[in-house]
Amino acid sequence: MNQKFVYSLALGLILVYCVDGQTMTHYNLPDLAKSGRLEFFNRQLIPLDDPDYEGISISDGKLEGGAWITGVQISNGIIELDLRGKNVDQSSFVGICFHGLDEDTFDAVYLRPFNFLSHDSARFSHCIQYISYPVYTWEKLRKEFRGQYENPIPNPPDPDSWIHMKLVLDYPYMTVYINNRPDPVFRIQQLNSRRSGKIGLFVADGSDGDFANLNIKEF
């Protein structure tokens, strides 16, 4: 039987719900930002200009950046959210950072929407990327582990659209699903020895991004 319960915590900032025995925690990003529970690094908060999504925008800037969800950590589990980049060459890198210690030490998986529709096979193979900072940058991984830590996305979505990303962490494995499709677009072994850490919203060097509908489930 499909049993469902919903209750709120922290004045509506967080919802915990259960469907078919699967307990998920929903985080309202605009309310978290208003309450100071988003810890921005190398970026700033921008209001989201989209009446259909209850989310936030993150400014562009130099270096990798984003926002940690304060007080929330994960070991193994599921992280889901909607994110939106843009089809502008070398200016859109949007994703999730996890198992983080600080702004210099974390893992992340992110999209390059500007490669989604590329007819160049090399660029198309770079649609989604895994990194593990500070050691394993995308440059190091592409040079020393070509084709292992970035992938194409078959039947890619509109690069200017909202995209639903589901990240399943089962250390040392990480699996990514896009737009609720049953088959994963990415499955790799993580390159660090950290089994837990902070969760955050991620944008890479030169990129901004939009984020909404963050849900987390721990195993």
ZAMARGU-4260 file (C-alpha; in steps of 0.2 Angstrom, whole numbers, plus 5000, padded with zeros to 4 digits):
<rodrens>
0) 5000/5000/5000 | 5006/5017/4996 | 5007/5026/5013 | 5012/5044/5014 | 5014/5056/5028
5) 5020/5074/5028 | 5026/5085/5042 | 5036/5101/5044 | 5051/5106/5054 | 5060/5122/5057
10) 5045/5133/5052 | 5042/5126/5035 | 5060/5126/5030 | 5061/5107/5029 | 5048/5094/5025
15) 5050/5075/5029 | 5039/5063/5019 | 5037/5045/5016 | 5031/5036/5001 | 5031/5017/5000
20) 5042/5016/5015 | 5055/5028/5007 | 5058/5043/5018 | 5064/5059/5010 | 5068/5076/5017
25) 5063/5091/5006 | 5073/5107/5008 | 5065/5124/5003 | 5080/5133/4996 | 5073/5151/4996
30) 5068/5149/5015 | 5085/5141/5019 | 5093/5156/5011 | 5082/5168/5021 | 5086/5159/5037
35) 5105/5159/5034 | 5106/5141/5031 | 5115/5142/5015 | 5133/5145/5016 | 5139/5153/5000
40) 5157/5151/4994 | 5165/5161/4980 | 5147/5166/4975 | 5132/5176/4980 | 5113/5173/4981
45) 5102/5180/4967 | 5083/5179/4967 | 5076/5166/4955 | 5066/5173/4940 | 5054/5159/4937
50) 5037/5158/4944 | 5035/5140/4941 | 5050/5135/4952 | 5053/5138/4971 | 5071/5139/4970
55) 5086/5151/4970 | 5100/5157/4958 | 5118/5158/4961 | 5129/5171/4954 | 5144/5168/4942
60) 5161/5171/4947 | 5179/5165/4947 | 5184/5148/4953 | 5172/5134/4958 | 5158/5140/4970
65) 5141/5137/4977 | 5132/5135/4993 | 5133/5122/5007 | 5117/5117/5016 | 5122/5120/5034
70) 5119/5107/5046 | 5116/5093/5033 | 5129/5079/5029 | 5127/5063/5020 | 5137/5046/5019
75) 5127/5034/5008 | 5110/5040/5001 | 5101/5049/4988 | 5102/5068/4983 | 5089/5074/4970
80) 5086/5092/4964 | 5081/5102/4949 | 5095/5113/4941 | 5096/5124/4926 | 5111/5130/4916
85) 5112/5138/4899 | 5118/5134/4881 | 5132/5146/4882 | 5149/5139/4877 | 5161/5137/4892
90) 5149/5147/4903 | 5138/5134/4912 | 5143/5121/4924 | 5129/5116/4936 | 5128/5101/4949
95) 5130/5094/4966 | 5144/5094/4978 | 5145/5081/4992 | 5156/5073/5005 | 5163/5090/5007
100) 5175/5097/5021 | 5176/5115/5015 | 5176/5125/4999 | 5193/5117/4994 | 5189/5099/4998
105) 5174/5090/4991 | 5167/5078/4977 | 5155/5085/4964 | 5146/5079/4949 | 5140/5093/4936
110) 5133/5095/4919 | 5140/5105/4904 | 5123/5110/4895 | 5132/5119/4881 | 5139/5102/4875
115) 5122/5093/4875 | 5118/5097/4857 | 5136/5097/4850 | 5139/5087/4834 | 5158/5086/4839
120) 5160/5068/4847 | 5173/5074/4859 | 5163/5088/4866 | 5147/5078/4867 | 5157/5065/4877
125) 5160/5079/4890 | 5141/5082/4895 | 5143/5076/4913 | 5159/5077/4924 | 5164/5070/4941
130) 5178/5079/4951 | 5186/5076/4968 | 5195/5091/4975 | 5208/5096/4978 | 5218/5082/4969
135) 5207/5076/4955 | 5202/5092/4945 | 5193/5089/4928 | 5210/5094/4919 | 5219/5080/4928
140) 5206/5067/4926 | 5204/5071/4907 | 5223/5070/4905 | 5227/5054/4915 | 5210/5045/4915
145) 5203/5049/4898 | 5184/5044/4896 | 5183/5037/4914 | 5176/5052/4924 | 5165/5061/4911
150) 5152/5055/4899 | 5139/5059/4886 | 5121/5060/4890 | 5110/5050/4877 | 5095/5059/4871
155) 5101/5074/4880 | 5088/5087/4887 | 5086/5105/4881 | 5102/5113/4887 | 5092/5129/4893
160) 5079/5119/4902 | 5077/5113/4920 | 5084/5096/4922 | 5081/5084/4936 | 5097/5075/4943
165) 5096/5060/4955 | 5113/5056/4963 | 5114/5039/4972 | 5129/5037/4984 | 5134/5020/4989
170) 5152/5021/4993 | 5163/5019/4984 | 5151/5020/4970 | 5141/5035/4963 | 5127/5033/4951
175) 5118/5048/4942 | 5101/5048/4934 | 5094/5062/4923 | 5075/5067/4921 | 5069/5051/4930
180) 5075/5040/4916 | 5077/5022/4922 | 5094/5020/4916 | 5109/5029/4923 | 5120/5041/4913
185) 5135/5039/4924 | 5142/5026/4937 | 5159/5028/4944 | 5170/5024/4959 | 5174/5039/4969
190) 5192/5044/4971 | 5193/5049/4989 | 5193/5040/5005 | 5180/5051/5013 | 5164/5042/5016
195) 5153/5057/5022 | 5153/5075/5022 | 5143/5091/5018 | 5131/5093/5004 | 5130/5108/4993
200) 5125/5116/4976 | 5139/5118/4964 | 5144/5129/4950 | 5161/5129/4941 | 5173/5143/4936
205) 5164/5156/4926 | 5146/5149/4929 | 5130/5154/4937 | 5115/5142/4940 | 5098/5140/4946
210) 5092/5127/4959 | 5076/5120/4966 | 5067/5105/4974 | 5081/5098/4984 | 5077/5081/4992
215) 5089/5070/5002 | 5087/5052/5009 | 5100/5044/5019 | 5103/5025/5018
</rodrens>
